[in-house]
C-alpha cells in the first residue's frame, strides 16, 4: 500500500467517526504513525485528501447503484442509494457537499456515479437529473431529521 493510500484509508476511518470538518492533517498523520509535516510529501493538503476520499467513495457509490439496478431496476437504485447514505452519512456528505474544489475529481466520475438515475428515466437527461435531485433531497432530509418514513420512499419508487 502506498503512503497516499494509507492517508486515504486513515482519513476514511476518521471520517466515519467524526465528520470531515472535525479532521485535521495532524489527526490523519497520527492515525498512520507519522508527523503531520510528512504528509505534505504525499498530498498538498486537506482539500486533496478530501478529493481522494470522495473519488474512492463516488466509485463505490456508483457501483452500489449499478448493483441495485441489476437486482431490481429503479427500486433497486433508490434502495441502494438509501442504503449507501445511511451506512456512510459523513462520506455521503463529503462526496456531495462543497468541502473541496470539484475540479479535483476525475472529470467523468460524478456523471458515471449518478448514471443509474438516468437509466431510471430511459436516458432522459432532465428526468434523470430530477431523479438524482429527488433522491439526494430525501437523503439530506433523512440525514438531518434522522428518519424519513418508509411510505415516502415507497411512494417515490412505486411502479
C-alpha positions in Angstrom: 0.0 0.0 0.0 1.4 3.4 -0.9 1.6 6.2 1.6 -1.1 8.1 -0.3 -3.4 5.0 0.0 -2.6 4.9 3.8 -3.6 8.6 4.0 -6.9 7.9 2.3 -7.6 4.9 4.4 -6.8 6.8 7.6 -8.9 9.8 6.5 -11.9 7.5 5.8 -11.6 5.8 9.2 -11.6 9.2 11.0 -14.4 10.4 8.8 -16.7 7.6 9.9 -16.4 8.7 13.5 -16.1 12.5 13.3 -17.2 14.0 10.1 -14.9 15.9 7.7 -14.8 19.3 9.4 -13.5 17.7 12.6 -10.5 16.0 11.0 -7.1 17.7 10.7 -3.8 16.8 8.9 -2.4 16.1 12.4 -5.2 13.6 13.1 -4.5 11.7 9.8 -0.8 11.7 10.4 -1.3 10.4 13.9 -3.5 7.6 12.6 -0.8 6.3 10.3 2.1 7.0 12.7 3.9 9.9 11.1 4.4 13.6 11.8 2.0 16.0 10.2 4.6 17.8 8.0 5.5 14.4 6.4 2.0 14.2 4.9 2.8 17.1 2.7 5.4 15.0 0.9 2.4 12.9 -0.5 -0.6 15.3 -0.7 -1.0 19.1 -0.9 -3.4 19.4 2.0 -6.9 18.6 3.3 -8.6 19.6 0.0 -6.6 17.0 -1.9 -7.2 14.3 0.7 -11.0 15.1 0.6 -11.0 14.8 -3.2 -9.1 11.4 -3.0 -11.6 10.1 -0.4 -14.5 11.4 -2.4 -13.1 9.8 -5.6 -13.0 6.5 -3.9 -16.4 6.9 -2.4 -18.0 8.0 -5.7 -16.6 4.9 -7.4 -18.1 2.7 -4.7 -21.4 4.5 -4.7 -21.7 4.3 -8.5 -21.0 0.6 -8.3 -23.5 0.1 -5.5 -26.2 1.9 -7.6 -25.4 -0.3 -10.6 -25.8 -3.4 -8.4 -29.2 -2.1 -7.3 -30.2 -1.6 -10.9 -29.2 -5.1 -11.8 -31.1 -6.6 -8.8 -34.3 -4.6 -9.0 -34.3 -1.7 -11.6 -35.4 1.7 -10.4 -36.5 0.4 -7.0 -33.1 -1.2 -6.6 -31.3 2.1 -7.5 -33.2 4.0 -4.8 -32.8 1.3 -2.2 -29.0 1.2 -3.0 -28.8 5.0 -2.7 -30.6 4.9 0.7 -28.5 2.1 2.0 -25.3 3.9 1.0 -26.0 7.2 2.7 -27.4 5.5 5.8 -24.3 3.4 6.2 -21.9 6.2 5.3 -23.5 9.5 6.3 -20.2 11.5 6.7 -18.9 10.0 3.4 -22.1 10.9 1.6 -21.8 14.5 3.0 -18.2 14.7 1.8 -18.8 13.4 -1.7 -22.0 15.5 -2.3 -21.0 18.7 -0.4 -18.7 21.5 -1.2 -15.9 20.7 1.1 -13.3 20.7 -1.7 -13.0 22.1 -5.3 -14.9 19.7 -7.6 -12.2 20.0 -10.3 -10.1 17.7 -8.1 -12.4 14.8 -9.0 -11.8 12.8 -12.2 -13.8 14.6 -14.8 -16.4 11.9 -15.7 -16.7 10.3 -12.3 -19.7 12.3 -10.9 -21.7 11.7 -14.0 -20.8 8.0 -14.1 -21.8 7.6 -10.4 -25.3 9.0 -11.0 -25.8 7.3 -14.3 -28.3 4.7 -12.9 -30.7 7.6 -12.1 -30.7 8.4 -15.8 -31.4 4.7 -16.6 -34.5 5.0 -14.5 -35.5 7.8 -16.9 -34.7 5.9 -20.0 -31.8 8.2 -20.6 -34.0 11.3 -20.5 -31.4 13.8 -19.1 -33.7 16.2 -17.5 -35.8 13.5 -15.8 -32.6 11.7 -14.8 -31.4 14.8 -13.1 -34.7 15.2 -11.4 -34.5 11.6 -10.0 -31.0 12.4 -8.8 -32.1 15.6 -7.1 -35.1 13.9 -5.5 -33.0 11.1 -4.1 -30.4 13.5 -2.9 -33.0 15.7 -1.3 -34.6 12.8 0.5 -31.2 11.7 1.7 -30.4 15.2 3.1 -33.7 15.3 4.9 -33.3 11.9 6.4 -29.7 12.6 7.5 -30.8 15.9 9.0 -34.0 14.8 10.6 -33.0 11.3 11.5 -35.7 9.5 9.6 -37.9 9.8 6.5 -40.9 7.5 6.8 -40.7 4.5 4.6 -44.0 5.3 2.8 -42.4 8.5 1.4 -39.6 6.4 -0.1 -42.1 3.7 -1.2 -44.2 6.4 -3.0 -41.1 7.5 -4.9 -40.4 4.0 -6.2 -44.0 2.9 -6.8 -44.4 1.3 -10.2 
